Amino acid sequence: MLDQNPQEKIIELRRRAAEFYQKAAWNQLMSLDNYREKNLEAAERFAQLSFVDQMSGLECAELADAESSLFLELDHEEELNIA
């Protein structure tokens, strides 16, 4: 990701966050299905997977926010230097 331009890096991080959130939602549904079927061990396993995916999604989203903020600051600095 180091050779990508800043906008592409932000887009990729947001896409990865969305993918993690989608996996988290799917795992949560699987957890609920297993809980309904009284398969508590599998329900807990899917709930844990959902949690891990949510945290990974959050991490990617936070990185994208930080990159976006940095990109805007640098862009603003460039505009001030040009003016």
C-alpha positions as CSV (number, residue, x, y, z in Angstrom):
1,M,0.0,0.0,0.0
2,L,3.0,2.3,0.3
3,D,3.2,3.1,-3.4
4,Q,-0.5,4.0,-3.8
5,N,-1.6,7.6,-3.9
6,P,-3.3,8.8,-0.7
7,Q,-6.8,8.7,-2.1
8,E,-6.4,5.1,-3.3
9,K,-5.0,4.1,0.1
10,I,-8.1,5.7,1.8
11,I,-10.5,3.9,-0.5
12,E,-8.7,0.6,0.0
13,L,-8.8,1.0,3.8
14,R,-12.6,1.9,3.7
15,R,-13.2,-1.1,1.4
16,R,-11.4,-3.4,3.8
17,A,-13.4,-2.0,6.8
18,A,-16.6,-2.7,4.9
19,E,-15.5,-6.2,4.2
20,F,-14.7,-6.8,7.8
21,Y,-18.1,-5.4,8.9
22,Q,-19.9,-7.6,6.4
23,K,-18.1,-10.7,7.7
24,A,-18.9,-9.6,11.3
25,A,-22.6,-9.3,10.4
26,W,-22.5,-12.8,8.8
27,N,-20.8,-14.3,11.7
28,Q,-23.3,-12.7,14.1
29,L,-26.2,-14.2,12.1
30,M,-24.5,-17.6,12.3
31,S,-24.1,-17.2,16.0
32,L,-27.8,-16.4,16.4
33,D,-28.8,-19.4,14.3
34,N,-26.6,-21.7,16.4
35,Y,-27.9,-20.2,19.6
36,R,-31.5,-20.8,18.4
37,E,-30.6,-24.4,17.7
38,K,-29.1,-24.7,21.2
39,N,-25.6,-25.3,19.8
40,L,-24.0,-22.9,22.3
41,E,-20.4,-23.8,21.6
42,A,-20.7,-22.9,17.9
43,A,-22.8,-19.9,18.8
44,E,-20.0,-18.6,21.0
45,R,-17.3,-19.3,18.4
46,F,-19.3,-17.3,15.7
47,A,-19.9,-14.5,18.2
48,Q,-16.1,-14.3,18.9
49,L,-15.4,-14.3,15.1
50,S,-17.9,-11.5,14.7
51,F,-16.3,-9.5,17.5
52,V,-12.8,-9.9,16.0
53,D,-14.1,-8.9,12.5
54,Q,-15.8,-5.8,14.1
55,M,-12.6,-4.8,15.7
56,S,-10.6,-5.3,12.5
57,G,-13.2,-3.2,10.6
58,L,-13.0,-0.5,13.2
59,E,-9.2,-0.5,13.0
60,C,-9.3,-0.1,9.2
61,A,-11.9,2.7,9.5
62,E,-9.8,4.5,12.0
63,L,-6.7,4.2,9.8
64,A,-8.8,5.5,6.8
65,D,-9.9,8.5,8.9
66,A,-6.4,9.2,10.0
67,E,-5.1,9.0,6.4
68,S,-8.0,11.2,5.2
69,S,-7.2,13.8,7.9
70,L,-3.5,13.8,7.1
71,F,-4.3,14.1,3.3
72,L,-6.6,17.1,4.0
73,E,-3.9,18.7,6.1
74,L,-1.2,18.3,3.5
75,D,-3.6,19.5,0.8
76,H,-4.4,22.6,2.8
77,E,-0.7,23.2,3.4
78,E,0.0,23.0,-0.3
79,E,-2.8,25.5,-1.0
80,L,-1.3,27.9,1.5
81,N,2.2,27.6,0.0
82,I,0.8,28.2,-3.5
83,A,-1.1,31.3,-2.4
